[in-house]
Amino acid sequence: MNSNKERFPLNDPAYDLISIMHHKSKALAAYESYLADVQADTHLTQILVEIKHDEQRHLEKLKAHLGRLLVDCKSEE
C-alpha cells in the first residue's frame, strides 16, 4: 500500500468535494445574514433567495456524489 494513502485515506476528488461542500455550507449561513441586511429591498431579497436556493440544490447534488466517491475510495484500499 502506498504510504501516501495511509496518511491521507481520501483521494483528491473526495477531499476537494468535501472542501467545496464546506464552503457552500458557510455561504448558506452567510446568506441568512445578507437577507436580514436587505429586507427593505424586495428585488435584492428575491435575488439572494434564488441564489441561496441554487446553493442548496448544488450542495444536495454534491452530497449525493460524495457518497459515490467515498465508496470508490473504500474500494481502492
N, C-alpha and C positions, 0 to 999 in steps of 0.2 A: 504494500500500500504506500502511496506517495505521502511523504511526511507533511506536505502542504495540506493534504486532505485531512490529516489527523488534527492539525491545528485549526483548520477552517472547514467545518463539515458542510457548509453551504457552498454551492457553486456560485460563480459570479452573477449569473442571471437571477438566481433566487435572492441573493443578497441585495442586488440592485432593486429588485421588485419590492422587497421589504422596505428599503430606504425610500423609494418613491411613495409607497403607501404611508409611511410615517410622515412625510412632508405634506401629502394630501390631507391627512388627518389633522395636522396642525393648521393647514389652510382653512379647513372646515370650521375649526374652532375660531379662527380669526374672523371669518365671515360673520359670525354672531355679533362680534364687537362692531364690525363695519356697518352691519344692518342697523344696530342701535344708533350709530352716529348719523345715519342718513334718513331717519324716519320721516323727516319733513319733505324729502324729495322722492315722490312716488315713483317717478321714472327710474331713478338710480336704484331705488329699492328693488324694483322689478328686475333690473339687470343683474344685481347682485344675487337675488334669489335664484334666477336662472343659472348663473354661473355656479352657485352653491349646489344646485341640483345636478348639474353636469359633473361636478367634482364627486358628488356622492355616487353617481352612476359609474363613473370611471373607477372609483375605489372598489365598488362591488365587482366590476369586471376583473380588476387586478387581484382581488381576493380569490376569485374563482380560479384564476390562472395559477396563483401561488400554490394552491393545493396540488395541481399537476406538477409543478416544478419540484415541490418537496418530495413527491413520490419518485420523480426522476433522480433526485439526489440520493434517496434511500437505495434505489436500485443500482446506483454507481458504486456503492460501498463494496 
